[in-house]
Amino acid sequence: MNTLVVVEIEDGRASLVSRETLAFARGLGLGELHAVVVGAAGASVVADCAANGVVAVHEATNAELSSYAAAAWAVAVETAGRASRSTTVIAGGTNRGNEILAHIGARRGLAMAANAVSVVSTEPLVVERQVVQGNALETTALTDRIRLLTMAGHAVAPEDAATPGPAEVRPFEAALTPAELVARVVRVEAREGGDTSGLTSAKVVVGAGRGAGSADGFGAVDALAARLGGAVGVSRVVTSLGWRPHSEQVGQTGSRISPDLYIPCGISGAIQHWAGCSSSKTILAINTDPDAPMMTKADYAVVGDMHEVLPALLEELG
């Protein structure tokens, strides 16, 4: 009756979403909390796991797992699940997390709940999860003996446990077959325009959409983001028009953000964009259309032209 969390590594430590998932899993209180890492965990990753109360870090050491292969990584997670005697396996709702658990579900004939945001009950395990690009919640019961679920990014805060865990590192090798390594990553190229780590971890995000007018219409947006120590996020139309790089895109096909403050300027708030920003703690929207979806969903709204409002706001901030 233990719980296993799939921990992804980013910049040498457990990724933000993985740390959120560890906190989420710890809150379930379903036995001991274990973690599985594919490849060398490293001291920082082990420290992150210990801070979250993890009993043991199961480290898959197969050389063949050095590059991502969903089917093979699923075998590694299954192996760790058996070793830890876990009946609940949780991953972050990332592309890899969803794919790995989907492989396990298909292999074992198990149901999987993707993008859970809260728990209704633990016995039986019933969760609420995001569907329709985050615009609706569905209640799902996991009744199989092994429960598989992924947690939507930023559904909970990454808080440390009151008491750290020993996080004992337990290396193992998964029994792999050639078939499980057929589909794998053979090359990784840097994303044009840089990564999105600044955007996804920013406490303040200033967004801009079609209302910017052109590629030259982001001066005040950049200035406000810099003044507030935040990052710039844009809507899909902005990247489609080539005004800003895709690495800044917020939405279903971009990044999912959860800042303390999101200031969308000239963004109508289509479903695809809302899917990426709905977890924001506070939204202050600026738009000339008071009936735009973003304006009606925002906590605060300013009806006006972003090119007039932002310079005035910057002047007030000094």
N, C-alpha and C positions, 0 to 999 in steps of 0.2 A: 504493500500500500504506500510506496514511496513516490516521489515526484522527480522527474528528470527534465532538465531544461537544456535545450540546444543553445550553446553560447557561440556567437559569431565574433570574430576578432576584427578590430578596426583600429589602425594606428597603434598597434602593440598592446591594446587592452580590450576588455569586453566592450562591444559596441553599446551605444546608448540604448538602442532598442532591446538588446540582450539584458542590460542592467534593469531596464523597466520590466522585462519579462521575469527576471529573477524575483523582483519585488512582488510582482503579481502572483507568481507561483508560491512564494513564501506565505502570502496572505491566505492561500487556500487551506493551509494547515493539514495537508494530506501526507502524513508521514515525514520521513527525512527528505531534505532537499539535496538533490544531486545535480551535477552539470556534466555535459559531454562537450568536448572540444575536439575538432578534427585537426590534427597537427600538433605542434608544440604549443602548450598553453602559455608559457612564459610567466615570469614573476608577477607582472602587472595584472594579467588575466586571473591568475590564482588569487591575488590580493582582492580583486573585484569580487570574485566568487566568495572568498572568506568573509568579506564585508557584508555579504547578503545572506550569511548563515549556511552556506553550502557545506555539507558533510564531506563530499568527495568530488574531485574533478577527474572524470574518466577521459583519458587522453588517447585518441586513436593515432597510432604511430606508423601505420602502413605508408611506405614510400609512395605507393600508387595514389594515395589520397592527397598528395601535395597540390594537385590541381583539382578544381571542383568537378565532381561527377555526381549528379544527383542520386542515381541508383546506388552507387558505391557508398556515398555518405549516408544514405538511408540505412544501409547494412550496418555501418559503424554505430549509428544511433540505436538501432535495434539491439546490437550487441551490448552496448552500454545499458540499455533498458533492462535487459535480462540480468546483467551483473549487479545492477543496483536494485533489482526487484521492484521496479517502478511500474505502477499501473496507470499513471498519468504522465504523458509526455507533452511538453509545451515548447514551442519555438516562437520567436518573434515573427510578426506578420510581414516579413520581408520576402522578396522573390525567392531566396534560397530557403528560408524557413517554411514557406508554404509548399514549395516543391518537394523538399525532403520528406515532410510529413505526409504529403499526398502519395509519394512512392510507398511509404510504409503502409498507409491505408490500403492502397491497391494490392500490395504484396500479401497483407494479412487479412484482407476482407473486413477492414475496420472503418467505421464512420470517422470523419474528421470535421471539426468546426473551425472555420477560418475567421480571423479578425474578431476575436472575442474582446469585449470591452468591460464586462462585469460578470460576476457570478451570482446566480439566483439561489442555488443550493449546491452543496457538495455531494450529498448522498440521497438521491442520484445527482450526478453532476449536470447541472443545468446552467447554461451561459446565455448571455445576450451578446449578439454579434452584429457587426455592421454589414449591411447589404445595400444594394442599389447605390454603389459609389458613396456609401456612408450617409445616405439620406434617410435610411430607415433602420430599425433594429429588429432582429428576429430572435426569438427565444428557441434555443436548441438543447435537447436532452441527449447526453452521451451515455448510452446504456451498455456498450460493450465492456468486456472485462478490462481491456486496455483503452484508455480514453486519449484521443489525439486532438490537440487544438493549438491554434496560433493566436497570439495576442496582437491586436491592432496597435501600431506604433503610437506612443504617447497617450495610451489609455490610462496609465497610472504614472506617478512620479517615481524616479529611480532612487528610492530611499533605502539606506542601509538598515540592516537588522539591529535590534537592540543589543544582541549578543552575537559576535562574530562566530563563524563556523571554522572547523579545522581545515577544510578544503584540502584534504589529503589527495595528492596526485596519484592516480592509479593508471599507469600506461597499459595499453592492450593493443592487440592486432586483430582486425576484423577478418573473417574468412570470406575473401572475395573471389568472384569468378570473372573470367574475361568479358562475359556478356555485360556485367555491371560497369565496365569501364569503357564501353564502346562510345557512349556519348559523354564527352568531357570537355572542359575548357582547355584549349591548346595555346591560346594567346590572349593577353590582356593589353588593351591600348588605353591611354589616358583619355578621359572625356574632354572634348573640345570646350575650352572656357574654364577648365578646372573642375574640382569636385564640388559637392554640395554640402560639405560638412559644416561650413559656416552658416549656411541657410537653415539646415535642419536642427542645429543646436542653438541658434540665436534666440535670445530672450525678447528681442524686438525685431519685427520684420516690417519694412515699409514696402508695400506692393504697388504695382502700376499696371494698367491695362491699356486698352485702345485709347483711353482718354489722354494718354501721354502725347498723342498726336503724331509722333515720329521718333526716329532713333535719337534725335537731338532734344527730345522733350523730357529727359530723365535727370537733368541737372539738379533740380530741387529735391527729387526723390533720393538721389545719391547723397546729397548734402544732409538731408534729414536723417537718413540711415546712419551716416557717419556721426552726426551730432548726438544721436541717441545710443551710439555704440551697438548698432544692429546690422542687419543684412537686408539686401534688396531681393524681393521676390516678384515675379511677373506672371501674367496670365498666358494661356497657350497662344492667343492671337499675337501677342508681342513676339514670341519666339518664332511663330510661323511667318511673320512678316520680316524676320531677320533683324529686328531692332535690338534684341538682347540674346545672350547665349541660352541654350536649353538648360544649362546647369542652374539657372535662376528660376526655372519654371516651377510654379506651385500648382498641384492638382493631381488628377487621376493618372496622368501620364508624366507627371513631374515628381516633385518632392512633397511629402506630407510633413507639415510643420505644426508645432505646438508652442508658439512663443507666449510670453506673458502679455504682450501687446502686438496686435496685427493692425496695420494701417493701410487698407487697400484703397488706392486712389484711381478713380476712373476705371474701376473693374465692375462689370455688371453683376458678377456672381453666379455664373452658370454652374450647373450641377457638377461638372468635371472639376471646376476650380474649388467649389465648396468642399469636395471630397478631400482636398489637400489642406484646407485651412480650418475646418470645422472644430478641430481640437484646440484652437487658440483660446487662451484664457479670457481675453478681452479684445473685441474688435471695434475699431473706430473707422467707419467708412466715410469716404469723401467722394461725392458724385453729383453731377448736375441733375440727375434723374432721381427724385425722391422715391420712386416706385421700383427702382432696380432691386433685384433679389438680394444683393449684398446689403443694400441700405435697410431693407426690411428685417434682415436677420441680424444685423449688427447690434452691439450693445449701445453704441453711440453713433450718430450719423450727422454729417455736416453737408448740407445742400450747397454746392458751389463748385466752381471750376478749380481743379487741383493746381492749375498754374497761378491762381490767385491765392488760394488757401495756404499752400505749402510755403511760399515766400513769407506770408504774414506770420505763419507759425514759427518759421526760422528766425524772423526778426524778434518775436516775443521771447524765444529761447535765448537769444543773444549769442 
